[in-house]
Amino acid sequence: MPRRISRAAAWLILILPAAALAADDVPWNLIDGGADLKGVRKEAAAEVLASAKCYGGCEGTILSCLTKPGGDPIARRLAAFVVRRVKADRGPEEIFQEIEDRRLSAFPEKPFEPDLAKTPFCGDAKVPIRIVLYADFGCPYCKATATALGDLVAKDPKRIAYYFKNYPLKSNDRAVPAARALLAAEKQGKFWEMHDFLFANDKDLSDAAIEAGAKKVGLDLARFRADQEDPSVVERLRAEKMEGIRFGVKKTPGILVNGKPYRGVRTWEELYDRIEEERDLLGVK
């Protein structure tokens, strides 16, 4: 059942003229995936494109910004998003709300400044896009997101920087031991090796499995056991979780894109599009 549109999303909807836009009047060739829309999906997409506001540098509907001279990069992204969501069988009201979530991801009321001074990261710290992931090792979407971010950085380390912070959930009784193992491994310079092991073996995070992983990545086991009980590890874990809570993280993964909380559709495709959108907004290639 479609969600009821929130009051906050009311800004998205403009008053339509008496004669509704004909779906065939939309320049579908300008929209990724638009040319193959048919029937009611095509009509639903046309309704949203003609009545939802664009955000960013262009004022007007997504459709009017899409067709203005020179086009608008945010309008192109929003139009392609509408097509994807219609293909996923979302109705117009749901898509209006999802566009509002996108807007708040790009223009939040309050961006955050996470403490990254001692946070391990992949990539180049000087890149314009920094992704901070607050994650639990028992969370499947955390695993998928971390894997995708790692792959993206590996392909182009100048593209983004990926920072990892622990956010163990109360519902996962192995979350804290796994997080403490990660921070203990960091003390021996094996943070990312343990990060990868814990996600790859997320179905078994028993003490025995974690210690086997520590041995596999080449840790001194006696030191590893002691470091897991180190007060600095316990305090670091508490600080990362509390920071996430202050930033509004209620479930994992919590994701910040340049300090902006991601509120969009929880798939890698849409998160990647949000990262690319941030590049558009910054005017970087």
N, C-alpha and C positions, 0 to 999 in steps of 0.2 A: 504494500500500500504506500503511495507517495507520501512523503513527509509534508506537513503543513509548513508553508513558508513563514519564516520568522519575521518579526517586525524590523529587525536589523536589515533584512534583505529587501525591504520595501523600496529602497532607493533604486533597485535594479529595474523596476518595471515602469515603463513609460505608458502614457495614454495612447492607445492605438487609434488611427483614423477609423472612420466608420467602415470603410472597405478594407478588409483584411488583405495583407500582402499575399499574392499568389506565389506558391512555392516555386513555380517555374521562373519567377522574376529574380530569384536569388542567383548570383554568379557562382554556382557550385564549383566551377573550374578553379576558382581562387582559394578553395577550402580543401585542405588535405582530407581525403576520404569522402568528400561531399558528392562527387560525381556518381557514386554508386548507390546513393540513397533512393529508396522507392516508397511510394504510397504514404501511409500514415506517418512513418518515420520522417520522411521528407517534409511533410506538413508540420510535424512537431518541431523539427529543427528550424524551419522557416519562422515559425511563431516566436521561438526564443530569440533568434538572431535579430528579428525586427523589433523586439520589445524589451530586451535586456540591455542595460547600459554597459558600455565599455569602461574600463578604468585605465589609468596611466595618463598619457599625454593627450589623448583624444577625447573630447566630450561628444556624446551622442550614443546611439545604439551600436551594438557590435556590427550590424550590417552597414550602417552609414560610415563608420570608421574604417571598415574593411574596404569600402568602395571609394573612399576619398582619394584624390590624386596622390600617388605615391604609396598609398596603403598605410597601414599602421601595424607594427609587429605584434603588439599586444592583442589587437583585434583579430589578427590571423591566428594567434594561439587560442584565443577564446572561441573562435568559430570552429576550429578543429576539435577543441574540447567538447563543444556542443554536439558535434557529429559523433564523436566517440561515445558520449553518454547516451545519445538517442539509440545508437547501435547496441548499447548495453541495456536497452529497454527501460530507461529512466524517462519519466514523464516531465512535461515542462515545469511544473511546480518544483519537483525535485532538482531539476537542473538549475532553476533560479537560485535555490538555496546553495547548491554546489558552486555556482559562480560567486556567490557571496563569500563562501569559504575560501575560494581562490583569492578574492579581493583582500580579505583579512590576512591571508598568508603573505601577500605582496605588500600590503599597506596596513600593518597591525596598529592598534592604538598605542602600543608600547613595545618597541623592539628591546631585546635584552642584551646584556653584555656578559656572557659567561666567562668565568675565570679559566683562561686557556694557558696560563703561564707554565704549568707543569703537566698539561694534558697531552698524552701521546697523540700523534697525528701522522697521517700519510699524505704525501704531496709536498707542496711548497707553501710555507706559511705566508708568503707574500702575494699569493694569488688573490683575485678579487672575490672569489666565492668560497666561503668557509661553511662546512656542514658539521654540526655537532649532533651526535646521536646518543641519546640516553636509552640504554638497552638492558634487557634481562636475557640471560643466555638460554632460558627456556621458552622464549617468545619466537614463534616461527617467522613473523614479519620482521622482527629485529634481525634474524639470521639472513633473510632474503635481502633486506636493505643493506646490511653490513657487507654482504658478499658483492652486491651490485656496486656499492660505493668503492669498495676495494678494487674491483675490476676497472671502474671508471678512472680511478687515480693511476692504476698501473698502465692503462692505455695512454693517458695523457696527464702526467704529473703536474703540468702547468695549468691544468683546467680548474681543478678544485682542490681544497684540502679537506680531509676527513678526520674529525676528532671524535674520540670515543670516551664516553662517561658511563659509569655503572648506575643502573636504576633497578636494583633487585626488588621484585614484587613479593608481597606477603603471601600470595597464593602459591608461590613456588618455593618449596622448602629447601631446594638445592641452589637457589639464586645467590644467597650470601656466601656459601662456601665457594661457589664458582667465581664470584667477584673477588673474593679475598685471594684465591689462587692466582687470578690474573694480576692483581697488584703485587703479589709476592714474586711472580715471574718477572715483572717489570724491574724489580730490584736487581735481577741478574741479566738485564738487557734482553729479555725474551718476551716482551709484552705482546707483540703482534703474532709471534709463534703460538703463544698460549691462547690468544684471542681466536685465532683460526682453529685451533684444536677444540676449544670449548664449543664453538658453534658447530663444527663438523660432527662432534660427538654429543650433541645436545640431548639425545635420548638416554644417555647414561652419564650422569654427573655425580655418581657416588664418589666417596672419598678414594676408594681403590682406583676408579677410572681416572680421576683427576691426578692422582699420584703417578699412574701409568703414563698419563699425558706429560707430566712434568719430566719424567725420565726420557720420554720420547723426544722432547724438544731440547734436551741436554742440560737440565738444571741440576745443580747440587742439591740432592734431596734433603739432606740434613738442614741446610740453610733454608730451603723452600718451606719445610715444615715450621721452622722457627719464625720465618718472615710472615707467615699467615697469621701468627698471633701477635705480631708487632703492633703496638698501639698506634703507630703512624699509619699503618694499613687500615686499621679499624676506623680511625678518624678520617682518612681520605675517602673511604667508602661512604661514611655518614655525610660528609660534606658534599659529595657528588649527588647523593640522593636528595639532600635538602635543597641544593641548588635547583635541581629539576622540579621539585615541589614548588619552590618560589616562582619558577617560570611557568607554572600551570600544568606541568606534566602530571596526568592522572592515570595514564595507561601507556604501555610501551608499544612501539617505539615513540619516544619524544624526539622531535626533529627540529632543529633550528637552521634556517638558511640565512646566513649573515645576521644572526640574532633574531630573525623573524620566525615565530612558531608556525610550523606547517600544519594547516588545518584541512588540507585537501583530501581528495579520494585516496584511500590507502592502498595504492598499487605502485609498483616501481615506475611504470610508464608515466603516471601523473606526477610523481615526485621528480622524475627526471625532467619533465616538462616545466615544473616549477623552477628547477635549477636553471634551465635555459631561459626562462622568463626573467629571472633575476639578472642574467647577463644582458638581456634586452634593456631592462630598466637602467642598468649601469652604463649601457652603451659600449660594452666591451665585446670583442670577437672571440 
